[in-house]
Amino acid sequence: MEYQDFYKTLGVSRDATQDEIKRAYRKLARKYHPDVSKESNAEQRFKEVGEAYQVLSDSEKRAAYDQLGTGWQAGQEFRPPPGWNAGGAQFDFSDFFDNIFGGHSTQQRPFETTEHSTKIAISLEEAYQGTSRIVAERGRMGRKLNVKIPKGVIQGQKIRLSTGMGRDLYMEIEFQPHRLYRAEKRDIYLTLPITPWEAALGCTVAVPTLGGKVTMKIPAGSESGQKMRLKGRGFPGNPPGDHYVVLQLVTPKANSSAAKAFYKKMAEELPYDPRADISG
């Protein structure tokens, strides 16, 4: 069994501080991460770096490792003293690690993670109800991961998925365009067309929401652009978002003789100048 110099692996001195060890590890983990590195020995080097960090970042393991002394050189034949064992291993590491720290513990403490991110597009209905996606992990592993997306996620929210061996995947939520709604954080907006007489006289209408139709009363004298709120009808959460209805007056076209006659009669019987306030 060859002796492994964990300090040399990370490129730090034997009196390096924990911050120095952490910085060295992060730099090398990024360099040799199998998902991004093009070097032929990236996976092996990534494993060696992680193994060294497992020992030197743990005060008890580091102290036990240092007890072996400084007289050994990397690559030299090495055998630990009879009966010498410093505790349980966490992964399928090298023979050197297993013989020194024991290789049969079922407890696991993962490497400090490196991060990757990807974007995933879902519908507003899926965001409201919750859904799942099959995501292919990047890199040489090529695994497919079933990811659960909880209900109430919002645009730009990141979901952390731990894939093991120091890899964390962050999925950023994007919303697909919707023919009716738009989202602002947990709030939902709907533009609701109404007729001039519905706005003038008031009415009761059925308003579609992500959770189903809701009956809403439009007061008499409503105007185009007026915003009305359905409390708690947006995305689920604590607190939940609201559903806002923006009124849009739609004027029927005068595309028939009867429609033209109706508009002429209305102009005669209901004289009104909407530009009175802006005329000089």
Disulfide bonds with the S-S distance in Angstrom:
none
